[in-house]
C-alpha cells in the first residue's frame, strides 16, 4: 500500500477553497430554489400581462401612425391606395 505524501500548504489551501466553493454553491442553489423560483412563479404572470399590455399599446400606436401617414399621402396615379 503506497504511503501518501503530506500535502503541500498551497495544495491544502486549494482543496479547502474548493470545498468552501462547493458548500456556497449548494447554499446558493437552495436559496434560489426556495426563495427566488417560487416568487417568480407567483409574480411572473403579472409581469407577462404588463408586458403584453405595453406591446398592445405599442402596436396600436404603430397602426395609428401608419393610418395617419396613409391618409396624408395622396394616391399616386396608376397605383391603388395602400391598405
N, C-alpha and C positions, 0 to 999 in steps of 0.2 A: 504494500500500500504506500503510494508516494506521499511524502510529507509536504504539506502546503507551506509555502514561504509566507512569512508575515507580510501583510500588505504595506505598501509604502504609504506615507501620510497623505499624499495627494490622491492616491487611489481610494483610500478610505473616505476622504472628503468628497470625492466624486460619487462614490457609492451612496454616501449619506444624502448628498444633494439629490440624487436620482430617487431615493426613497421618499424624500420630502416632496419632490415634484409629483410623484405618483399619488401621495396622500392628498395633496392640494387639488389635483385633478379630480380625484374621487369626490372631494367636498364640493368642488365647483359643479360637477355633473349632478350631484344630489340636489344642490341649490337650484340649478336650472330646472330639473325635473319636478321639484317640489314647490317652487315659488313662481318661476317665470312662465313655464309652459301652461299651468292652469289659468294664470291671469290672462295670457294671450288668448287662450281658448274662450274665456269668458267675455273678453272685450274685443276680440278680433272681428266679430260680426258687425259690431258698431262701427269700427274703423272702415270696414269694407263698404258699409252703407254710406258713410260720409264721403268716401272716395267716389262711389257711384253717383251720388248727388252732384258732386263737383264736376265729374265728367259729363253728366247730363246737361248741366248749365253751360259748360264749355261748348258742347255740341250744338245747343240751341243758339248760342252766341255766334258760332261759325255759320250756322244756317241763316240766321238773320242778316249777317254781314254779306253773305253771298246773295241773298234775295235783294238787298239794297243795291249792290253792285249791278245785278242783272236789270233791275228796274231803272237805274240811272243810265244804262247804256242803250242807245237806240239800236234798233235792229239793223243789221248790215244787209244791203241788197243781196238777194240770192241765197241768204242763209236763214234758216228757221231760228226763232228765238230759242235761247238756251233754257233748259228746264230749271 
